[in-house]
Amino acid sequence: MTAAAVRPVAIKIDEDTKARVKRLADARHRTSHWLMREAITQYVDREEKREAFRQDTLKAWEEYRTTGLHATADEVEAWLSSWGTDNELPAPTCHK
């Protein structure tokens, strides 16, 4: 991250949260600023992954609604149960 890309942003937090951040930052030998930036980065990364998963789920649901193609839970369970055995099954074929 270059210095030109970094822009200050103000956030409002209550005194209790501010004190908790300060205590944790001191315990980790970091600044409060570093800790808050790290927390925001981790939160955004996690939420972006959640949103991508949600979008994938919606896309899969729409594809199912359009085509009707699916594998049953029993078919998938049998396939997964065979993993690592001498009789490993191929992935189930989708059907209507």
C-alpha positions as CSV (number, residue, x, y, z in Angstrom):
1,M,0.0,0.0,0.0
2,T,1.5,3.3,-1.0
3,A,1.2,6.5,1.0
4,A,-0.7,8.1,-1.8
5,A,-3.4,5.4,-1.6
6,V,-4.0,6.0,2.1
7,R,-6.7,8.5,3.1
8,P,-7.7,9.3,6.7
9,V,-11.2,8.5,7.8
10,A,-12.8,9.4,11.1
11,I,-15.0,7.0,13.0
12,K,-17.0,7.6,16.1
13,I,-16.8,5.0,18.9
14,D,-17.9,5.1,22.5
15,E,-15.4,5.6,25.3
16,D,-15.7,2.0,26.5
17,T,-14.8,0.6,23.0
18,K,-12.0,3.1,22.6
19,A,-10.5,2.0,26.0
20,R,-10.9,-1.7,25.0
21,V,-9.1,-1.1,21.7
22,K,-6.3,0.8,23.5
23,R,-5.8,-2.0,26.1
24,L,-5.7,-4.7,23.3
25,A,-3.3,-2.6,21.2
26,D,-1.0,-2.1,24.2
27,A,-1.1,-5.8,24.9
28,R,-0.2,-6.6,21.3
29,H,2.5,-3.9,21.2
30,R,0.6,-2.2,18.3
31,T,-1.1,1.2,18.0
32,S,-4.8,1.6,18.3
33,H,-4.7,2.8,14.7
34,W,-3.1,-0.4,13.5
35,L,-5.5,-2.5,15.4
36,M,-8.6,-0.7,14.0
37,R,-7.3,-0.8,10.5
38,E,-6.6,-4.6,10.8
39,A,-10.1,-5.2,12.3
40,I,-11.7,-3.3,9.4
41,T,-9.6,-5.1,6.8
42,Q,-10.4,-8.5,8.3
43,Y,-14.1,-7.6,8.5
44,V,-14.3,-6.5,4.9
45,D,-12.4,-9.5,3.7
46,R,-14.8,-11.9,5.6
47,E,-17.9,-10.1,4.4
48,E,-16.8,-10.0,0.8
49,K,-16.4,-13.8,1.0
50,R,-19.8,-14.1,2.6
51,E,-21.3,-12.0,-0.2
52,A,-19.6,-14.0,-2.9
53,F,-21.0,-17.2,-1.3
54,R,-24.4,-15.7,-1.1
55,Q,-24.3,-14.7,-4.8
56,D,-23.1,-18.2,-5.8
57,T,-26.0,-19.6,-3.8
58,L,-28.5,-17.4,-5.5
59,K,-27.0,-18.2,-8.9
60,A,-27.2,-22.0,-8.2
61,W,-30.8,-21.6,-7.0
62,E,-31.8,-19.7,-10.1
63,E,-30.1,-22.3,-12.3
64,Y,-32.0,-25.1,-10.5
65,R,-35.3,-23.2,-10.9
66,T,-34.5,-22.8,-14.6
67,T,-33.3,-26.3,-15.4
68,G,-34.6,-28.5,-12.6
69,L,-31.4,-30.4,-12.6
70,H,-30.3,-31.7,-9.2
71,A,-28.7,-34.6,-7.3
72,T,-30.5,-35.9,-4.2
73,A,-29.1,-35.7,-0.8
74,D,-28.9,-39.5,-0.7
75,E,-26.9,-39.6,-4.0
76,V,-24.5,-36.9,-2.7
77,E,-24.2,-38.7,0.7
78,A,-23.3,-42.0,-0.9
79,W,-20.7,-40.3,-3.1
80,L,-19.1,-38.5,-0.2
81,S,-19.2,-41.6,2.0
82,S,-17.2,-43.4,-0.7
83,W,-14.3,-41.0,-0.7
84,G,-11.1,-42.5,0.4
85,T,-12.4,-46.1,0.0
86,D,-11.4,-48.7,-2.5
87,N,-14.8,-48.3,-4.1
88,E,-14.8,-44.5,-4.6
89,L,-17.9,-43.5,-6.6
90,P,-17.9,-40.9,-9.4
91,A,-19.8,-37.7,-8.7
92,P,-23.5,-38.1,-9.0
93,T,-25.1,-37.0,-12.3
94,C,-27.6,-34.2,-12.2
95,H,-31.1,-35.2,-13.3
96,K,-34.6,-33.8,-13.2
